[in-house]
């Protein structure tokens, strides 16, 4: 893949701006928060565990976040109802939201199970709850986007693993409940389906915003292969090498910072601000280059089916 260096110098000034990064107490999210805070943003680390988040925030502060600040915001993605409630609580805290980065995700460690709504747990955590969270926050982002000089963005962290999936439909609930099993291939297919959903979500949302002439930039991306807890668990599911997973992950995969470079660029890159139309609905690959996702991710019918079905599910939950 094409590579280029991305640093805080490539990001816009974020003083006075508010951002949310989900799952930011470790990994790519942690490094993304650091980069945004160093540009002056008030960043909310949206995570479930207060203790881990607080420890991560203290570590960030010790590593210098310059003019920015980092705050914990409780977010549980295991149930869309909890995600929606989290968004409502955020709306009571802040009057603006310039950047939303949906980074948190489950790597898909088996066994998989169905939630009380009859949906596969990894699909709920990686797509349906982030969708509910995004929808609930969207009115505030729309309001923010109307301000002079605004540059509002929504970023979904996807994965190249989405290209494994040859989707034919997202019109029915059974697609969102399908379990490909606990083999390495099954784990990859379950995870890949959720990552395809992340891209379809961004593209469908961008189309809807453009139709309404709402100037919000939506971007999905593959951050690269990064050494994290999730990647270690995925490698650990490969037959016969699970015992060596953490060593292989460390040797083969990149740093948090390398993965965060494309995420931070999508969230606050100067080039995106200058060439907004070019980046609307785009899919980025490392490092911060516009790439081409699978043909299924580009399918307008699948984009609409995914969006409409997910809307239906969360409405059925009373959200």
C-alpha atoms as a printed R data frame, in Angstrom:
    type eleno elety resid chain resno       x       y      z
1   ATOM     1    CA   UNK     A     1   0.000   0.000  0.000
2   ATOM     2    CA   UNK     A     2   1.173   3.580 -0.600
3   ATOM     3    CA   UNK     A     3   2.789   5.163  2.463
4   ATOM     4    CA   UNK     A     4   3.339   8.701  3.606
5   ATOM     5    CA   UNK     A     5   4.097  10.266  6.942
6   ATOM     6    CA   UNK     A     6   1.272  11.885  8.897
7   ATOM     7    CA   UNK     A     7   1.866  13.945 12.036
8   ATOM     8    CA   UNK     A     8   0.039  16.594 14.055
9   ATOM     9    CA   UNK     A     9   1.398  19.157 11.592
10  ATOM    10    CA   UNK     A    10  -0.913  17.685  8.946
11  ATOM    11    CA   UNK     A    11  -3.999  18.306 11.082
12  ATOM    12    CA   UNK     A    12  -6.124  21.434 11.347
13  ATOM    13    CA   UNK     A    13  -6.160  23.604 14.459
14  ATOM    14    CA   UNK     A    14  -8.741  22.034 16.793
15  ATOM    15    CA   UNK     A    15  -8.806  24.625 19.568
16  ATOM    16    CA   UNK     A    16 -12.430  25.192 20.553
17  ATOM    17    CA   UNK     A    17 -13.484  21.953 18.834
18  ATOM    18    CA   UNK     A    18 -15.072  18.904 20.475
19  ATOM    19    CA   UNK     A    19 -14.395  15.303 19.480
20  ATOM    20    CA   UNK     A    20 -15.470  11.815 20.522
21  ATOM    21    CA   UNK     A    21 -13.283   8.784 19.944
22  ATOM    22    CA   UNK     A    22 -14.864   5.489 20.955
23  ATOM    23    CA   UNK     A    23 -12.765   2.763 22.544
24  ATOM    24    CA   UNK     A    24  -9.814   5.074 23.096
25  ATOM    25    CA   UNK     A    25  -8.273   3.683 26.265
26  ATOM    26    CA   UNK     A    26  -5.787   1.613 24.228
27  ATOM    27    CA   UNK     A    27  -4.537   0.937 20.714
28  ATOM    28    CA   UNK     A    28  -5.408   3.057 17.703
29  ATOM    29    CA   UNK     A    29  -8.038   4.988 19.617
30  ATOM    30    CA   UNK     A    30  -5.535   6.006 22.282
31  ATOM    31    CA   UNK     A    31  -3.049   7.300 19.725
32  ATOM    32    CA   UNK     A    32  -5.825   9.081 17.800
33  ATOM    33    CA   UNK     A    33  -6.977  10.869 20.937
34  ATOM    34    CA   UNK     A    34  -3.413  11.939 21.619
35  ATOM    35    CA   UNK     A    35  -3.021  13.435 18.135
36  ATOM    36    CA   UNK     A    36  -6.346  15.304 18.278
37  ATOM    37    CA   UNK     A    37  -5.726  16.625 21.790
38  ATOM    38    CA   UNK     A    38  -2.277  17.876 20.806
39  ATOM    39    CA   UNK     A    39  -4.043  20.057 18.204
40  ATOM    40    CA   UNK     A    40  -6.153  21.619 20.937
41  ATOM    41    CA   UNK     A    41  -9.340  19.540 20.837
42  ATOM    42    CA   UNK     A    42 -11.509  18.700 23.802
43  ATOM    43    CA   UNK     A    43 -11.662  14.944 23.310
44  ATOM    44    CA   UNK     A    44 -14.060  12.527 24.940
45  ATOM    45    CA   UNK     A    45 -12.737   9.017 25.379
46  ATOM    46    CA   UNK     A    46 -15.937   6.983 25.022
47  ATOM    47    CA   UNK     A    47 -15.356   3.702 26.815
48  ATOM    48    CA   UNK     A    48 -17.203   1.305 29.087
49  ATOM    49    CA   UNK     A    49 -14.667   0.834 31.894
50  ATOM    50    CA   UNK     A    50 -14.099   4.006 33.914
51  ATOM    51    CA   UNK     A    51 -11.012   2.648 35.647
52  ATOM    52    CA   UNK     A    52  -9.211   1.787 32.423
53  ATOM    53    CA   UNK     A    53 -10.273   5.058 30.814
54  ATOM    54    CA   UNK     A    54  -9.094   7.114 33.780
55  ATOM    55    CA   UNK     A    55  -5.736   5.338 33.788
56  ATOM    56    CA   UNK     A    56  -5.356   5.926 30.055
57  ATOM    57    CA   UNK     A    57  -6.200   9.614 30.430
58  ATOM    58    CA   UNK     A    58  -3.562  10.000 33.144
59  ATOM    59    CA   UNK     A    59  -1.043   8.332 30.865
60  ATOM    60    CA   UNK     A    60  -1.976  10.652 27.987
61  ATOM    61    CA   UNK     A    61  -1.546  13.671 30.218
62  ATOM    62    CA   UNK     A    62   1.873  12.443 31.306
63  ATOM    63    CA   UNK     A    63   2.883  12.114 27.639
64  ATOM    64    CA   UNK     A    64   1.789  15.712 26.929
65  ATOM    65    CA   UNK     A    65  -1.466  16.661 25.201
66  ATOM    66    CA   UNK     A    66  -0.466  20.325 24.904
67  ATOM    67    CA   UNK     A    67  -3.497  22.639 24.660
68  ATOM    68    CA   UNK     A    68  -6.089  19.889 24.454
69  ATOM    69    CA   UNK     A    69  -7.983  17.970 27.106
70  ATOM    70    CA   UNK     A    70  -9.283  14.410 27.432
71  ATOM    71    CA   UNK     A    71 -12.396  13.334 29.336
72  ATOM    72    CA   UNK     A    72 -14.048   9.988 29.977
73  ATOM    73    CA   UNK     A    73 -17.556   9.423 28.637
74  ATOM    74    CA   UNK     A    74 -19.322   6.162 29.408
75  ATOM    75    CA   UNK     A    75 -20.243   4.108 26.351
76  ATOM    76    CA   UNK     A    76 -21.365   0.479 26.281
77  ATOM    77    CA   UNK     A    77 -21.711  -0.903 22.756
78  ATOM    78    CA   UNK     A    78 -23.039  -4.309 23.776
79  ATOM    79    CA   UNK     A    79 -26.614  -2.965 23.577
80  ATOM    80    CA   UNK     A    80 -27.884  -0.224 21.228
81  ATOM    81    CA   UNK     A    81 -30.116   1.038 24.025
82  ATOM    82    CA   UNK     A    82 -27.062   1.757 26.166
83  ATOM    83    CA   UNK     A    83 -25.325   3.410 23.205
84  ATOM    84    CA   UNK     A    84 -28.355   5.631 22.606
85  ATOM    85    CA   UNK     A    85 -28.480   6.563 26.295
86  ATOM    86    CA   UNK     A    86 -24.788   7.443 26.167
87  ATOM    87    CA   UNK     A    87 -25.433   9.800 23.255
88  ATOM    88    CA   UNK     A    88 -28.294  11.455 25.143
89  ATOM    89    CA   UNK     A    89 -26.010  12.012 28.121
90  ATOM    90    CA   UNK     A    90 -23.408  13.584 25.852
91  ATOM    91    CA   UNK     A    91 -26.020  15.954 24.421
92  ATOM    92    CA   UNK     A    92 -26.597  17.220 27.939
93  ATOM    93    CA   UNK     A    93 -22.859  17.900 28.346
94  ATOM    94    CA   UNK     A    94 -21.937  19.714 25.159
95  ATOM    95    CA   UNK     A    95 -23.308  22.304 22.762
96  ATOM    96    CA   UNK     A    96 -21.232  21.165 19.772
97  ATOM    97    CA   UNK     A    97 -19.627  18.056 18.259
98  ATOM    98    CA   UNK     A    98 -17.115  18.526 15.479
99  ATOM    99    CA   UNK     A    99 -15.626  15.029 15.200
100 ATOM   100    CA   UNK     A   100 -17.025  11.571 15.860
101 ATOM   101    CA   UNK     A   101 -14.659   8.628 15.432
102 ATOM   102    CA   UNK     A   102 -16.331   5.223 15.687
103 ATOM   103    CA   UNK     A   103 -13.202   3.254 16.516
104 ATOM   104    CA   UNK     A   104 -14.274   0.761 19.186
105 ATOM   105    CA   UNK     A   105 -14.860  -2.777 17.947
106 ATOM   106    CA   UNK     A   106 -14.812  -6.388 18.991
107 ATOM   107    CA   UNK     A   107 -12.239  -8.537 17.218
108 ATOM   108    CA   UNK     A   108 -14.635 -11.446 17.251
109 ATOM   109    CA   UNK     A   109 -13.296 -13.895 19.788
110 ATOM   110    CA   UNK     A   110 -15.559 -16.974 19.730
111 ATOM   111    CA   UNK     A   111 -17.957 -18.295 20.776
112 ATOM   112    CA   UNK     A   112 -20.467 -15.880 19.258
113 ATOM   113    CA   UNK     A   113 -24.022 -15.541 20.511
114 ATOM   114    CA   UNK     A   114 -27.301 -13.817 19.773
115 ATOM   115    CA   UNK     A   115 -28.404 -10.810 21.789
116 ATOM   116    CA   UNK     A   116 -31.869 -10.513 23.297
117 ATOM   117    CA   UNK     A   117 -32.925  -8.858 20.039
118 ATOM   118    CA   UNK     A   118 -31.867 -11.892 17.985
119 ATOM   119    CA   UNK     A   119 -28.796 -10.186 16.485
120 ATOM   120    CA   UNK     A   120 -25.227 -11.513 16.454
121 ATOM   121    CA   UNK     A   121 -23.282  -9.958 19.322
122 ATOM   122    CA   UNK     A   122 -20.302  -8.865 17.204
123 ATOM   123    CA   UNK     A   123 -22.641  -7.205 14.697
124 ATOM   124    CA   UNK     A   124 -24.282  -5.296 17.531
125 ATOM   125    CA   UNK     A   125 -20.978  -4.150 19.038
126 ATOM   126    CA   UNK     A   126 -19.274  -3.252 15.767
127 ATOM   127    CA   UNK     A   127 -22.151  -1.836 13.724
128 ATOM   128    CA   UNK     A   128 -25.640  -1.554 15.213
129 ATOM   129    CA   UNK     A   129 -24.674   0.172 18.482
130 ATOM   130    CA   UNK     A   130 -22.242   2.573 16.752
131 ATOM   131    CA   UNK     A   131 -25.032   3.296 14.240
132 ATOM   132    CA   UNK     A   132 -27.459   4.083 17.095
133 ATOM   133    CA   UNK     A   133 -24.815   6.245 18.793
134 ATOM   134    CA   UNK     A   134 -24.125   8.142 15.556
135 ATOM   135    CA   UNK     A   135 -27.811   8.686 14.767
136 ATOM   136    CA   UNK     A   136 -28.511  10.068 18.229
137 ATOM   137    CA   UNK     A   137 -25.559  12.482 17.986
138 ATOM   138    CA   UNK     A   138 -26.242  13.513 14.404
139 ATOM   139    CA   UNK     A   139 -28.601  16.443 15.190
140 ATOM   140    CA   UNK     A   140 -25.841  18.081 17.256
141 ATOM   141    CA   UNK     A   141 -23.324  17.563 14.459
142 ATOM   142    CA   UNK     A   142 -25.778  19.038 11.958
143 ATOM   143    CA   UNK     A   143 -26.170  22.100 14.187
144 ATOM   144    CA   UNK     A   144 -22.395  22.396 14.525
145 ATOM   145    CA   UNK     A   145 -21.974  22.100 10.748
146 ATOM   146    CA   UNK     A   146 -24.121  25.205 10.247
147 ATOM   147    CA   UNK     A   147 -21.668  27.415 12.096
148 ATOM   148    CA   UNK     A   148 -19.304  29.637 10.055
149 ATOM   149    CA   UNK     A   149 -16.064  27.857  9.228
150 ATOM   150    CA   UNK     A   150 -17.289  24.522 10.575
151 ATOM   151    CA   UNK     A   151 -15.611  21.289  9.501
152 ATOM   152    CA   UNK     A   152 -17.685  18.430 10.913
153 ATOM   153    CA   UNK     A   153 -16.651  14.825 10.322
154 ATOM   154    CA   UNK     A   154 -17.835  11.288 11.044
155 ATOM   155    CA   UNK     A   155 -15.232   8.533 10.792
156 ATOM   156    CA   UNK     A   156 -15.812   4.771 10.848
157 ATOM   157    CA   UNK     A   157 -12.740   2.617 11.426
158 ATOM   158    CA   UNK     A   158 -13.222  -0.426  9.196
159 ATOM   159    CA   UNK     A   159 -10.730  -3.045  7.986
160 ATOM   160    CA   UNK     A   160  -9.414  -4.606  4.800
161 ATOM   161    CA   UNK     A   161 -10.975  -7.829  6.129
162 ATOM   162    CA   UNK     A   162 -14.274  -6.504  4.748
163 ATOM   163    CA   UNK     A   163 -13.084  -7.642  1.313
164 ATOM   164    CA   UNK     A   164 -13.583 -11.293  2.348
165 ATOM   165    CA   UNK     A   165 -17.334 -10.810  2.332
166 ATOM   166    CA   UNK     A   166 -19.422 -11.407 -0.797
167 ATOM   167    CA   UNK     A   167 -22.670  -9.916  0.398
168 ATOM   168    CA   UNK     A   168 -25.906 -10.359 -1.522
169 ATOM   169    CA   UNK     A   169 -28.348  -8.605  0.812
170 ATOM   170    CA   UNK     A   170 -28.730  -6.690  4.051
171 ATOM   171    CA   UNK     A   171 -32.504  -6.508  3.788
172 ATOM   172    CA   UNK     A   172 -33.471  -9.075  6.422
173 ATOM   173    CA   UNK     A   173 -32.658  -9.690 10.067
174 ATOM   174    CA   UNK     A   174 -31.151 -13.114  9.476
175 ATOM   175    CA   UNK     A   175 -28.163 -11.491  7.747
176 ATOM   176    CA   UNK     A   176 -27.409  -9.585 10.956
177 ATOM   177    CA   UNK     A   177 -27.792 -12.774 13.013
178 ATOM   178    CA   UNK     A   178 -25.678 -15.097 10.857
179 ATOM   179    CA   UNK     A   179 -22.787 -16.801 12.647
180 ATOM   180    CA   UNK     A   180 -20.000 -18.112 10.423
181 ATOM   181    CA   UNK     A   181 -18.593 -20.182 13.268
182 ATOM   182    CA   UNK     A   182 -15.567 -20.363 15.520
183 ATOM   183    CA   UNK     A   183 -12.932 -21.533 13.027
184 ATOM   184    CA   UNK     A   184 -10.315 -18.985 12.004
185 ATOM   185    CA   UNK     A   185 -12.182 -18.457  8.718
186 ATOM   186    CA   UNK     A   186 -15.474 -18.109 10.584
187 ATOM   187    CA   UNK     A   187 -14.016 -15.527 12.939
188 ATOM   188    CA   UNK     A   188 -12.698 -13.549  9.980
189 ATOM   189    CA   UNK     A   189 -16.067 -13.724  8.190
190 ATOM   190    CA   UNK     A   190 -18.012 -12.577 11.248
191 ATOM   191    CA   UNK     A   191 -15.594  -9.713 11.766
192 ATOM   192    CA   UNK     A   192 -15.410  -8.909  8.052
193 ATOM   193    CA   UNK     A   193 -19.190  -8.636  7.766
194 ATOM   194    CA   UNK     A   194 -19.241  -5.998 10.504
195 ATOM   195    CA   UNK     A   195 -16.407  -4.099  8.844
196 ATOM   196    CA   UNK     A   196 -18.252  -4.142  5.512
197 ATOM   197    CA   UNK     A   197 -21.226  -2.721  7.398
198 ATOM   198    CA   UNK     A   198 -19.026   0.142  8.676
199 ATOM   199    CA   UNK     A   199 -18.208   1.185  5.108
200 ATOM   200    CA   UNK     A   200 -21.769   0.774  3.832
201 ATOM   201    CA   UNK     A   201 -22.995   2.875  6.770
202 ATOM   202    CA   UNK     A   202 -20.644   5.760  5.941
203 ATOM   203    CA   UNK     A   203 -21.498   5.747  2.251
204 ATOM   204    CA   UNK     A   204 -25.252   5.626  2.855
205 ATOM   205    CA   UNK     A   205 -25.052   8.362  5.476
206 ATOM   206    CA   UNK     A   206 -22.966  10.588  3.201
207 ATOM   207    CA   UNK     A   207 -25.520  10.188  0.414
208 ATOM   208    CA   UNK     A   208 -28.331  11.213  2.760
209 ATOM   209    CA   UNK     A   209 -26.433  14.220  4.086
210 ATOM   210    CA   UNK     A   210 -25.526  15.369  0.579
211 ATOM   211    CA   UNK     A   211 -29.157  15.090 -0.502
212 ATOM   212    CA   UNK     A   212 -30.052  17.484  2.310
213 ATOM   213    CA   UNK     A   213 -27.063  19.766  1.565
214 ATOM   214    CA   UNK     A   214 -25.651  19.199  5.058
215 ATOM   215    CA   UNK     A   215 -21.868  19.845  4.971
216 ATOM   216    CA   UNK     A   216 -20.632  16.890  7.028
217 ATOM   217    CA   UNK     A   217 -17.776  14.736  5.749
218 ATOM   218    CA   UNK     A   218 -18.135  10.987  6.347
219 ATOM   219    CA   UNK     A   219 -15.096   8.740  5.899
220 ATOM   220    CA   UNK     A   220 -14.389   5.050  6.443
221 ATOM   221    CA   UNK     A   221 -10.915   3.552  6.502
222 ATOM   222    CA   UNK     A   222  -8.577   0.644  6.957
223 ATOM   223    CA   UNK     A   223  -5.981   1.781  9.514
224 ATOM   224    CA   UNK     A   224  -3.419  -0.885  8.684
225 ATOM   225    CA   UNK     A   225  -2.319  -3.949 10.599
226 ATOM   226    CA   UNK     A   226  -1.658  -2.730 14.122
227 ATOM   227    CA   UNK     A   227  -0.462  -4.521 17.249
228 ATOM   228    CA   UNK     A   228  -3.359  -4.384 19.713
229 ATOM   229    CA   UNK     A   229  -5.314  -6.593 22.090
230 ATOM   230    CA   UNK     A   230  -7.801  -7.307 19.319
231 ATOM   231    CA   UNK     A   231  -5.206  -8.238 16.724
232 ATOM   232    CA   UNK     A   232  -3.452 -10.517 19.212
233 ATOM   233    CA   UNK     A   233  -6.697 -12.356 19.904
234 ATOM   234    CA   UNK     A   234  -7.381 -12.788 16.186
235 ATOM   235    CA   UNK     A   235  -3.890 -14.178 15.594
236 ATOM   236    CA   UNK     A   236  -4.417 -16.358 18.630
237 ATOM   237    CA   UNK     A   237  -7.417 -17.996 16.950
238 ATOM   238    CA   UNK     A   238  -5.233 -19.358 14.134
239 ATOM   239    CA   UNK     A   239  -4.878 -23.121 14.690
240 ATOM   240    CA   UNK     A   240  -1.655 -24.280 16.384
241 ATOM   241    CA   UNK     A   241  -0.158 -20.838 17.008
242 ATOM   242    CA   UNK     A   242  -2.427 -19.419 19.678
243 ATOM   243    CA   UNK     A   243   0.287 -19.836 22.336
244 ATOM   244    CA   UNK     A   244   2.617 -17.541 20.378
245 ATOM   245    CA   UNK     A   245  -0.019 -14.928 19.479
246 ATOM   246    CA   UNK     A   246   1.356 -11.978 21.434
247 ATOM   247    CA   UNK     A   247   4.863 -12.555 20.108
248 ATOM   248    CA   UNK     A   248   3.697 -12.843 16.507
249 ATOM   249    CA   UNK     A   249   1.502  -9.755 16.827
250 ATOM   250    CA   UNK     A   250   4.402  -7.739 18.195
251 ATOM   251    CA   UNK     A   251   6.754  -8.892 15.441
252 ATOM   252    CA   UNK     A   252   4.404  -8.634 12.461
253 ATOM   253    CA   UNK     A   253   2.152  -5.659 13.203
254 ATOM   254    CA   UNK     A   254   2.650  -1.903 13.329
255 ATOM   255    CA   UNK     A   255   2.470   0.529 16.241
256 ATOM   256    CA   UNK     A   256  -0.623   2.263 17.585
257 ATOM   257    CA   UNK     A   257   0.696   5.529 16.194
258 ATOM   258    CA   UNK     A   258   1.071   4.115 12.681
259 ATOM   259    CA   UNK     A   259  -2.548   2.957 12.705
260 ATOM   260    CA   UNK     A   260  -3.807   6.196 14.204
261 ATOM   261    CA   UNK     A   261  -2.200   8.284 11.455
262 ATOM   262    CA   UNK     A   262  -4.910   7.488  8.894
263 ATOM   263    CA   UNK     A   263  -7.661   7.797 11.517
264 ATOM   264    CA   UNK     A   264  -6.466  11.208 12.709
265 ATOM   265    CA   UNK     A   265  -6.095  12.375  9.108
266 ATOM   266    CA   UNK     A   266  -9.703  11.367  8.389
267 ATOM   267    CA   UNK     A   267 -10.858  13.151 11.537
268 ATOM   268    CA   UNK     A   268  -8.849  16.357 11.158
269 ATOM   269    CA   UNK     A   269  -6.532  16.290  8.151
270 ATOM   270    CA   UNK     A   270  -5.864  19.611  6.454
271 ATOM   271    CA   UNK     A   271  -6.219  18.058  3.000
272 ATOM   272    CA   UNK     A   272  -9.729  16.873  3.862
273 ATOM   273    CA   UNK     A   273 -10.716  20.402  4.845
274 ATOM   274    CA   UNK     A   274  -9.401  21.813  1.564
275 ATOM   275    CA   UNK     A   275 -10.770  19.075 -0.704
276 ATOM   276    CA   UNK     A   276 -13.980  18.218  1.130
277 ATOM   277    CA   UNK     A   277 -15.934  16.927 -1.868
278 ATOM   278    CA   UNK     A   278 -13.154  14.527 -2.796
279 ATOM   279    CA   UNK     A   279 -13.195  12.963  0.653
280 ATOM   280    CA   UNK     A   280 -16.945  12.775  1.214
281 ATOM   281    CA   UNK     A   281 -17.850   9.100  1.515
282 ATOM   282    CA   UNK     A   282 -14.243   8.103  0.801
283 ATOM   283    CA   UNK     A   283 -12.481   4.961  1.977
284 ATOM   284    CA   UNK     A   284  -8.891   5.529  3.112
285 ATOM   285    CA   UNK     A   285  -5.980   3.097  3.328
286 ATOM   286    CA   UNK     A   286  -2.554   3.569  4.952
287 ATOM   287    CA   UNK     A   287  -1.287   6.041  5.115
288 ATOM   288    CA   UNK     A   288  -4.122   8.549  4.537
289 ATOM   289    CA   UNK     A   289  -4.612   7.631  0.870
290 ATOM   290    CA   UNK     A   290  -7.976   7.320 -0.855
291 ATOM   291    CA   UNK     A   291  -8.449   3.667 -1.729
292 ATOM   292    CA   UNK     A   292 -11.088   1.473 -3.307
293 ATOM   293    CA   UNK     A   293 -13.098  -0.865 -1.089
294 ATOM   294    CA   UNK     A   294 -14.695  -4.070 -2.354
295 ATOM   295    CA   UNK     A   295 -17.362  -3.941 -5.042
296 ATOM   296    CA   UNK     A   296 -19.890  -4.926 -2.385
297 ATOM   297    CA   UNK     A   297 -19.003  -1.865 -0.307
298 ATOM   298    CA   UNK     A   298 -19.652   0.259 -3.411
299 ATOM   299    CA   UNK     A   299 -23.045  -1.304 -4.119
300 ATOM   300    CA   UNK     A   300 -25.719   1.363 -3.670
301 ATOM   301    CA   UNK     A   301 -28.459  -1.204 -3.083
302 ATOM   302    CA   UNK     A   302 -26.510  -2.823 -0.240
303 ATOM   303    CA   UNK     A   303 -25.765   0.599  1.235
304 ATOM   304    CA   UNK     A   304 -29.462   1.458  1.357
305 ATOM   305    CA   UNK     A   305 -30.490  -1.973  2.635
306 ATOM   306    CA   UNK     A   306 -27.940  -1.842  5.426
307 ATOM   307    CA   UNK     A   307 -28.979   1.647  6.496
308 ATOM   308    CA   UNK     A   308 -32.716   1.032  6.294
309 ATOM   309    CA   UNK     A   309 -32.541  -2.318  8.077
310 ATOM   310    CA   UNK     A   310 -30.444  -0.912 10.900
311 ATOM   311    CA   UNK     A   311 -32.808   2.017 11.261
312 ATOM   312    CA   UNK     A   312 -35.665  -0.464 11.523
313 ATOM   313    CA   UNK     A   313 -33.906  -2.514 14.195
314 ATOM   314    CA   UNK     A   314 -33.222   0.462 16.448
315 ATOM   315    CA   UNK     A   315 -36.784   1.739 16.004
316 ATOM   316    CA   UNK     A   316 -38.068  -1.661 17.050
317 ATOM   317    CA   UNK     A   317 -35.996  -1.235 20.199
318 ATOM   318    CA   UNK     A   318 -37.858   1.997 20.900
319 ATOM   319    CA   UNK     A   319 -34.951   4.270 20.034
